[in-house]
């Protein structure tokens, strides 16, 4: 599986592409590429957006990702910045939709919490954990733009990988253990794949665990 991570922006759109190695237990994630799409402030907004869309489409054709993972829009203090980021997001989403590529969106705080364990992690902390997941001691500066934007895009891609693998690895036993730790259920019936009752309970507990985890984050 190839995941295309994007950190959208009008001036700088960071992107990072990773490949999931299902058959290699020693190395689960392979770094394919990362860089930034940069547009000049001297260009009119329609031309900047058109440039971003064309570059994204070119990259999608070249790398042929299985899915796109993109950061959701956060409305902070600067509403003008949020609007321009929203415009960049729009052309990125349109480009991916044009190639019928599945799109997954994650809030910035969720990405930070998933990657580092803290929703308050700074750029340096994010980069450190991104390098750890990729098995790299250092990430070189991208050809264009800033490393922060490219690393954020890689973080969004890794976040999606962790999201789908955590869902797949929730066996009946681990679901029961997580449920007990979260105080979701005190069932006396052991959770195992051979019990019909357990199969029904597994679904209920899985939903409750997901709800509890999301509330904690």
C-alpha positions as a printed NumPy array, in Angstrom:
array([[  0.   ,   0.   ,   0.   ],
       [  1.219,   3.487,  -0.908],
       [ -0.064,   6.414,   1.172],
       [  0.193,   9.979,  -0.1  ],
       [  0.233,  12.456,   2.812],
       [ -0.51 ,  16.139,   2.245],
       [ -0.15 ,  19.245,   4.407],
       [ -2.048,  21.819,   2.327],
       [ -1.205,  25.49 ,   1.978],
       [ -1.349,  28.178,  -0.684],
       [  2.27 ,  29.298,  -0.354],
       [  3.628,  25.848,   0.528],
       [  1.942,  22.466,   0.22 ],
       [  3.986,  19.724,   1.801],
       [  3.688,  16.15 ,   0.607],
       [  5.131,  12.843,   1.726],
       [  4.762,   9.386,   0.223],
       [  5.265,   6.177,   2.18 ],
       [  4.889,   2.516,   1.331],
       [  3.609,  -0.099,   3.752],
       [  5.724,  -3.26 ,   3.667],
       [  3.355,  -6.048,   4.688],
       [  5.91 ,  -8.821,   4.095],
       [  8.792,  -7.274,   6.019],
       [  8.427,  -7.548,   9.837],
       [ 11.703,  -5.679,  10.42 ],
       [ 10.709,  -2.605,   8.424],
       [  7.024,  -1.75 ,   8.209],
       [  7.272,   1.655,   6.509],
       [  9.415,   2.648,   3.548],
       [  9.966,   6.297,   2.696],
       [  9.399,   6.897,  -1.016],
       [  9.612,  10.666,  -1.345],
       [  8.83 ,  14.01 ,   0.269],
       [  8.983,  17.612,  -0.851],
       [  6.932,  20.795,  -1.111],
       [  4.922,  22.524,  -3.805],
       [  5.72 ,  26.233,  -3.605],
       [  3.843,  29.068,  -5.294],
       [  4.976,  32.677,  -5.572],
       [  3.108,  35.387,  -3.715],
       [  3.413,  37.478,  -6.875],
       [  1.039,  35.106,  -8.682],
       [ -2.695,  35.731,  -8.635],
       [ -4.636,  33.319,  -6.435],
       [ -6.37 ,  31.433,  -9.276],
       [ -2.989,  30.761, -10.905],
       [ -1.468,  29.613,  -7.608],
       [ -4.305,  27.162,  -7.065],
       [ -4.044,  25.943, -10.648],
       [ -0.317,  25.369, -10.165],
       [ -0.916,  23.344,  -6.982],
       [ -3.57 ,  21.214,  -8.658],
       [ -1.393,  20.454, -11.681],
       [  1.568,  19.461,  -9.503],
       [ -0.602,  17.223,  -7.311],
       [ -2.102,  15.552, -10.369],
       [  1.375,  14.963, -11.79 ],
       [  2.521,  13.382,  -8.523],
       [ -0.569,  11.194,  -8.284],
       [ -0.009,   9.918, -11.816],
       [  3.641,   9.181, -11.09 ],
       [  3.386,   7.496,  -7.668],
       [ -0.076,   5.933,  -8.121],
       [ -0.977,   5.946,  -4.379],
       [ -3.669,   3.689,  -2.962],
       [ -5.035,   6.53 ,  -0.841],
       [ -4.526,  10.173,   0.087],
       [ -4.283,  11.324,   3.699],
       [ -4.727,  15.057,   4.258],
       [ -4.875,  17.359,   7.255],
       [ -8.251,  18.881,   8.029],
       [ -8.764,  22.613,   8.124],
       [ -8.303,  24.273,  11.513],
       [ -9.91 ,  27.659,  12.052],
       [ -7.542,  29.435,  14.386],
       [ -7.177,  33.103,  15.136],
       [ -6.246,  34.089,  11.569],
       [ -9.376,  33.493,   9.488],
       [ -7.682,  34.795,   6.332],
       [ -5.008,  32.119,   6.556],
       [ -7.687,  29.499,   7.149],
       [ -9.482,  30.598,   3.987],
       [ -6.378,  30.341,   1.806],
       [ -5.497,  26.941,   3.268],
       [ -9.08 ,  25.879,   2.582],
       [ -8.69 ,  26.87 ,  -1.047],
       [ -5.51 ,  24.821,  -1.365],
       [ -7.262,  21.877,   0.289],
       [-10.055,  22.19 ,  -2.221],
       [ -7.846,  21.796,  -5.287],
       [ -5.952,  18.913,  -3.648],
       [ -9.21 ,  17.101,  -2.868],
       [-10.47 ,  17.758,  -6.388],
       [ -7.249,  16.355,  -7.883],
       [ -7.459,  13.163,  -5.816],
       [-11.171,  12.771,  -6.532],
       [-10.468,  13.147, -10.238],
       [ -8.362,   9.972, -10.091],
       [-10.908,   8.198,  -7.873],
       [ -8.352,   7.868,  -5.066],
       [ -9.783,   7.321,  -1.553],
       [ -9.278,  10.363,   0.687],
       [ -8.854,  10.282,   4.473],
       [ -8.851,  13.447,   6.572],
       [ -7.385,  13.938,  10.059],
       [ -7.345,  16.869,  12.455],
       [ -3.922,  18.285,  13.26 ],
       [ -4.307,  17.545,  16.97 ],
       [ -5.25 ,  13.966,  16.19 ],
       [ -2.173,  13.549,  13.992],
       [  0.086,  14.918,  16.745],
       [ -1.479,  12.702,  19.391],
       [ -1.248,   9.606,  17.191],
       [  2.35 ,  10.189,  16.147],
       [  3.868,  11.55 ,  19.378],
       [  1.331,  10.72 ,  22.073],
       [  0.652,  14.393,  22.735],
       [ -1.663,  16.803,  20.939],
       [  0.622,  19.66 ,  22.015],
       [  3.765,  18.374,  20.287],
       [  5.824,  20.978,  18.418],
       [  7.377,  20.713,  14.955],
       [ 10.673,  19.303,  16.236],
       [  8.901,  16.627,  18.243],
       [  6.832,  15.629,  15.219],
       [  9.934,  15.373,  13.046],
       [ 11.694,  13.243,  15.657],
       [  8.859,  10.728,  15.748],
       [  8.462,  10.749,  11.966],
       [ 12.147,   9.832,  11.631],
       [ 11.698,   7.097,  14.202],
       [  8.835,   5.524,  12.267],
       [ 10.787,   5.774,   9.027],
       [ 13.985,   4.413,  10.554],
       [ 15.895,   7.584,   9.667],
       [ 18.411,   9.478,  11.767],
       [ 17.939,  12.634,   9.755],
       [ 15.614,  14.079,   7.137],
       [ 17.369,  16.279,   4.608],
       [ 15.892,  19.615,   3.602],
       [ 13.446,  19.247,   0.714],
       [ 14.28 ,  20.617,  -2.711],
       [ 11.539,  23.235,  -2.312],
       [  9.9  ,  24.824,   0.711],
       [ 10.513,  23.88 ,   4.316],
       [ 11.145,  20.613,   6.1  ],
       [  8.371,  21.403,   8.594],
       [  5.708,  21.214,   5.887],
       [  7.088,  18.047,   4.302],
       [  7.461,  16.376,   7.725],
       [  3.877,  17.314,   8.611],
       [  2.724,  15.644,   5.393],
       [  4.683,  12.498,   6.28 ],
       [  3.111,  12.61 ,   9.75 ],
       [ -0.385,  12.655,   8.216],
       [  0.525,   9.648,   6.054],
       [  1.958,   7.739,   9.032],
       [ -1.099,   8.657,  11.09 ],
       [ -3.318,   6.954,   8.525],
       [ -1.085,   3.889,   8.533],
       [ -1.307,   3.661,  12.325],
       [ -5.053,   4.175,  12.18 ],
       [ -5.707,   1.291,   9.804],
       [ -3.185,  -1.086,  11.377],
       [ -4.525,  -0.487,  14.889],
       [ -8.019,  -1.345,  13.658],
       [ -6.766,  -4.516,  11.957],
       [ -4.78 ,  -5.68 ,  14.981],
       [ -7.675,  -5.469,  17.423],
       [ -8.149,  -9.185,  18.051],
       [-10.853, -10.432,  20.473],
       [ -8.223, -10.756,  23.211],
       [ -6.749,  -7.259,  22.763],
       [-10.224,  -5.75 ,  22.56 ],
       [-11.079,  -7.324,  25.901],
       [ -7.85 ,  -6.136,  27.484],
       [ -8.328,  -2.577,  26.249],
       [-11.937,  -2.62 ,  27.408],
       [-10.953,  -3.658,  30.942],
       [ -8.189,  -1.034,  31.103],
       [-10.634,   1.662,  30.034],
       [-13.269,   0.412,  32.456],
       [-15.746,  -0.207,  29.666],
       [-16.948,  -3.61 ,  30.741],
       [-16.627,  -6.073,  33.619],
       [-17.902,  -9.088,  31.729],
       [-17.352, -12.451,  33.332],
       [-17.542, -14.251,  29.975],
       [-14.041, -14.698,  28.496],
       [-13.639, -13.073,  25.125],
       [-12.55 , -15.613,  22.531],
       [-13.272, -16.252,  18.883],
       [-15.041, -19.559,  19.625],
       [-17.858, -18.054,  21.66 ],
       [-20.964, -16.69 ,  19.952],
       [-21.619, -14.475,  22.94 ],
       [-18.062, -13.209,  22.743],
       [-18.46 , -12.347,  19.074],
       [-21.5  , -10.21 ,  19.857],
       [-19.785,  -8.633,  22.859],
       [-16.66 ,  -7.988,  20.809],
       [-18.587,  -5.668,  18.51 ],
       [-20.17 ,  -3.812,  21.425],
       [-16.885,  -3.423,  23.288],
       [-15.055,  -2.41 ,  20.108],
       [-17.505,   0.468,  19.599],
       [-17.214,   1.516,  23.236],
       [-13.42 ,   1.347,  23.161],
       [-13.318,   3.513,  20.051],
       [-15.651,   6.014,  21.716],
       [-13.6  ,   6.111,  24.91 ],
       [-10.314,   6.535,  23.036],
       [-11.696,   9.334,  20.887],
       [-13.028,  11.122,  23.973],
       [ -9.66 ,  10.847,  25.707],
       [ -7.923,  12.357,  22.701]])
